[in-house]
Amino acid sequence: MRERWLLQGTSPGTNDEDDGRRRQLEKDEEQGKRLEDTIHRLESEIGLLESEECQISAKEQMLRERLKKTERSIEDLQKVREHSSTQR
């Protein structure tokens, strides 16, 4: 839009020059729109990936806690076994 405003203030040129500028301006605006759309799409994808990352981290933390409990249970069983074998 700014470019159109600037073009309106330029010295009069030939119709071919004006048409060329207008076409270039339209191409530039279309490219700008595509880039904005791409940016918005990428931002949305990043948001989804961050959400998935949080879910994975939460599951990972839960699995670590379960692993620690399992390791403690195994250690407890080994102690009980050692204790019972020494009493024989």
Summary of the structure (lengths in Angstrom):
residues: 88
radius of gyration: 33.9
end to end distance: 92.4
largest distance: 109.5
contacts: 168
relative contact order: 0.05
helix: 90%
strand: 0%
